[in-house]
Amino acid sequence: MDIPVIDNASEVTEFVLVGLSNHPKAQAAFYCTMVAVYLVTLVGNGLIIVMVRVEKQLHTPMYFFLSNLSFLDICYSSNSVPFLLFNGLKDYPTISYTGCYAQMTIALSLGMTECLLLAVMAYDRFIAISNPLRYSIIMNHQVCVQLAVVTWASAFLLAIIPIIAIPARFCGHNIINHFTCEVQALLKLICSDTPVRLILGLVISIFTLPLPFTFILISYFCIVVAVLRIRSAEARLKAFSTCGSHLTVVTIFYGTAIYMYLKPQSREYQDQGKVVSAFYGVVTPMLNPVIYTLRNKDVKEALRKRIRKKKS
């Protein structure tokens, strides 16, 4: 099947998504994988949200932010996966200009929210370990809600300001070599002069990737210093274990993001980049609840307690 293209002089009204249309066997396997991963993501993250809501032992700042992360992961997956599933077996599916921009903006906003939220969670762990006696006072419910609101609102503004302030021109180029309207794939089609956009994008990228990541590294350095001051080896191990799940999520999230956005771009690695992007946007949200339930004693105990209640 030929790719539907439009004349260079025409105004873009829709985009064509290449995805894996050139690889039918891989396309079918990818579709089945997405179905399974999305179901696990919904069930796993939904379960964490419900458990944090109903179990009193999980009514702490750490699990408040964890439930925010789970809700964010559901939103992040739902922004792209239903579209992938609806169009997964089509040859060169299309998406409207407005739909594409909405999908890209939502993905950017949620991705930035996760960067900032992971930084807030690192700060929460630092306060819990370095100042345990005043932890409940410093991280009270009002402070937690305020931090969550600021995180979500800041990410939304950072994502939407460049798009509103500096509209892009596509000059008829409408073939996106990706599964969805991923920002890097879409930026390759822009033909307008965009020095201001690039500068603004660079500033926003610094605020949403390097700065939160640096804050997380500083927080964990301070955590290590605080833990080493604890005399009891058992207490030190317990303090480190409370950070294990968060540190694993940070490593996966930032490791994949750094690979995606900081590696040199070339045509030879476009298909590889698409697979990595799918891992970043779909598989990572599935891993978060798995990591937190397998490594966290409180969550596992709450699940056992709930199961025992159901059986009785």
C-alpha positions in Angstrom: 0.0 0.0 0.0 1.3 3.5 -0.9 1.7 6.1 1.8 -0.9 8.9 1.4 1.0 12.1 1.0 0.0 15.7 0.3 1.5 18.3 -1.9 4.2 20.4 -0.4 2.2 23.6 -1.0 -0.8 22.3 0.8 -1.7 23.0 4.4 -1.3 19.9 6.7 -4.7 18.8 8.0 -3.7 15.2 9.0 -0.6 13.1 9.6 0.3 9.6 8.4 1.9 7.3 11.0 4.4 4.8 9.6 4.9 2.7 12.8 5.7 -0.9 11.7 3.5 -0.8 8.6 6.6 -2.0 6.5 7.0 -5.0 8.8 3.6 -6.9 9.0 4.8 -9.8 11.2 6.4 -7.5 13.7 3.3 -5.3 13.6 1.0 -8.2 14.7 3.4 -9.2 17.5 3.7 -5.6 18.6 -0.1 -5.2 18.7 -0.5 -8.3 20.9 2.2 -7.1 23.2 0.6 -3.7 23.6 -2.8 -5.3 24.5 -1.2 -7.4 27.3 1.0 -4.5 28.6 -1.9 -2.0 28.6 -4.1 -4.4 30.6 -1.4 -5.0 33.2 -0.8 -1.3 33.4 -4.5 -0.5 34.1 -4.9 -3.3 36.6 -1.6 -2.8 38.4 -1.8 1.0 38.8 -5.5 0.9 39.5 -4.9 -1.6 42.3 -2.3 0.7 43.9 -4.7 3.7 43.8 -7.5 1.6 45.4 -5.1 0.2 48.1 -3.8 3.6 49.0 -7.3 4.9 49.2 -8.8 2.1 51.4 -5.9 1.0 53.6 -5.2 3.3 56.6 -1.7 2.0 57.0 -0.9 3.5 53.5 -2.2 7.0 54.4 1.2 8.5 54.4 3.0 11.1 52.1 5.0 8.4 50.4 1.9 6.5 49.3 0.0 9.7 48.5 2.7 10.5 45.9 2.8 6.8 44.8 -0.9 7.0 44.0 -0.3 10.2 42.0 2.4 8.3 40.1 0.0 5.4 39.4 -2.7 7.8 38.2 -0.2 9.5 36.0 1.0 6.2 34.5 -2.6 5.3 33.6 -3.1 8.6 31.9 0.2 8.4 30.1 -0.6 4.9 28.7 -4.2 5.9 27.9 -3.0 8.9 25.9 -1.4 6.6 23.2 -2.2 2.9 23.7 -5.9 3.0 22.8 -5.0 4.8 19.6 -2.3 2.2 18.9 -4.8 -0.6 19.5 -7.5 1.0 17.4 -5.1 1.5 14.5 -2.5 -1.1 15.3 -3.2 -3.5 12.3 -3.9 -0.8 9.8 -1.5 0.1 7.0 -0.3 3.7 7.6 -3.1 5.0 9.9 -3.8 8.7 9.9 -4.5 11.2 12.7 -5.9 14.7 12.4 -3.7 17.8 12.9 -5.6 18.7 16.1 -5.6 15.2 17.4 -1.9 14.8 16.8 -1.0 18.1 18.6 -3.3 17.1 21.5 -1.7 13.7 21.8 1.8 15.3 21.7 0.9 18.0 24.3 -0.6 15.6 26.7 2.4 13.2 26.4 4.8 16.1 27.0 2.8 17.3 30.0 2.6 13.9 31.6 6.2 13.1 31.0 7.3 16.4 32.6 4.9 15.7 35.5 6.6 12.4 36.1 10.1 14.0 36.1 8.9 16.6 38.7 7.0 14.0 40.7 10.0 11.7 41.0 12.0 14.7 42.3 9.2 15.4 44.9 9.2 11.7 46.0 13.0 11.9 46.4 12.6 14.9 48.7 9.9 13.1 50.7 12.4 10.2 51.2 15.1 12.6 52.3 12.8 14.2 54.9 11.6 10.8 56.2 15.2 9.6 56.7 17.0 12.7 57.8 14.3 14.1 60.1 12.0 11.2 61.1 10.6 12.8 64.3 9.3 15.9 62.4 8.4 14.0 59.2 4.7 14.0 59.7 4.7 17.7 60.6 6.9 18.8 57.6 5.1 16.6 55.1 1.6 17.1 56.3 -1.4 16.4 54.1 -1.8 20.1 53.0 1.9 20.3 52.0 1.6 17.0 50.0 -1.5 18.3 48.2 0.2 21.6 47.4 3.3 19.9 46.0 1.2 17.6 43.9 -0.9 20.5 42.5 2.3 22.6 41.7 3.9 19.6 40.0 0.9 18.9 37.7 0.2 22.6 37.0 3.9 23.4 36.3 4.3 20.5 33.9 1.1 21.5 32.0 2.2 25.1 31.6 5.7 24.1 30.5 4.3 21.7 27.9 1.6 24.1 26.4 3.4 27.5 26.5 5.8 26.8 23.5 3.0 25.4 21.4 0.7 28.4 22.0 3.5 31.0 21.8 5.2 29.8 18.7 3.0 27.9 16.2 4.8 25.6 13.8 4.5 25.3 10.0 4.8 21.9 8.3 4.8 23.0 4.6 3.0 19.8 3.5 5.2 17.3 5.2 2.9 14.9 7.0 4.6 11.5 7.2 5.5 10.7 10.9 7.9 7.7 11.2 6.5 6.6 14.5 3.6 4.9 16.2 2.2 8.1 17.7 2.7 11.8 17.5 6.0 11.7 19.4 7.6 15.1 19.9 11.0 14.3 18.2 9.4 12.6 15.2 7.0 15.6 14.8 9.7 18.2 15.1 11.5 16.7 12.1 8.6 17.8 9.9 8.7 21.5 10.9 10.0 23.6 8.0 9.5 27.1 9.6 12.4 29.0 11.1 12.3 28.2 14.7 15.3 29.6 16.6 13.1 31.0 19.3 11.2 27.6 19.6 14.5 25.8 19.9 15.8 28.1 22.6 12.5 27.9 24.5 12.5 24.1 24.1 16.0 23.9 25.4 15.2 25.9 28.5 12.1 23.8 29.2 14.1 20.6 28.6 16.6 21.8 31.2 13.9 22.4 33.7 12.2 19.0 33.2 15.1 16.6 32.8 18.5 17.7 34.1 17.3 19.9 37.0 14.9 17.3 38.5 17.5 14.6 38.0 20.2 16.7 39.6 17.8 17.4 42.5 17.2 13.6 42.9 21.0 12.9 42.9 21.6 15.5 45.5 18.7 14.2 47.6 20.1 10.7 47.5 23.6 11.9 48.4 22.1 13.6 51.4 20.1 10.4 52.2 23.3 8.3 52.1 25.0 10.7 54.4 22.1 10.6 56.8 21.9 6.8 56.7 25.6 6.4 57.4 25.2 8.4 60.6 22.8 5.7 61.9 24.6 3.4 64.2 22.4 0.3 63.9 23.2 -1.8 60.8 19.6 -3.1 60.8 18.2 0.5 60.9 20.5 1.5 58.1 19.3 -1.4 56.0 15.7 -0.5 56.7 16.3 3.1 55.8 17.9 2.1 52.5 15.1 -0.4 51.7 12.5 2.4 51.8 14.3 4.1 48.9 14.8 1.0 46.8 11.6 1.0 44.8 11.8 4.8 44.1 15.4 4.5 43.0 14.6 1.6 40.7 11.8 3.6 39.0 14.1 6.7 38.7 16.8 4.6 37.1 14.5 3.1 34.5 12.6 6.3 33.7 15.7 8.6 33.4 17.9 5.9 31.8 15.4 5.5 29.0 14.7 9.2 28.7 18.4 10.1 28.5 18.9 7.5 25.8 16.0 8.7 23.8 16.6 12.5 24.0 20.3 12.9 24.4 21.7 10.3 21.9 22.7 11.5 18.4 19.8 11.3 15.9 20.3 9.4 12.7 18.1 7.6 10.1 19.9 4.3 10.8 18.4 4.0 14.3 14.9 5.2 13.6 13.2 1.8 14.1 15.3 1.2 17.2 14.3 4.6 18.5 10.6 3.7 17.9 10.9 0.6 20.0 12.7 2.4 22.8 10.0 5.1 22.7 7.3 2.4 23.1 9.2 1.0 26.1 9.5 4.5 27.6 5.8 5.3 27.1 4.1 2.0 27.6 6.2 -0.6 29.4 7.6 1.8 32.1 4.1 2.6 33.4 3.5 -1.1 33.7 6.7 -1.7 35.6 6.1 0.9 38.3 3.3 -0.9 40.2 5.2 -4.2 39.8 8.4 -2.7 41.3 6.5 -1.1 44.2 4.4 -4.2 45.0 7.4 -6.6 44.8 9.8 -4.5 46.8 7.5 -2.8 49.3 6.5 -4.7 52.5 3.7 -2.3 53.4 2.0 -2.7 50.0 2.4 -6.5 50.0 1.0 -6.6 53.6 -2.0 -4.4 52.7 -2.7 -6.7 49.7 -2.6 -9.8 51.9 -4.8 -8.2 54.4 -7.4 -7.2 51.8 -7.3 -10.7 50.3 -7.8 -12.3 53.7 -10.8 -10.0 54.3 -12.3 -11.0 50.9 -11.9 -14.7 51.7 -13.5 -14.4 55.2 
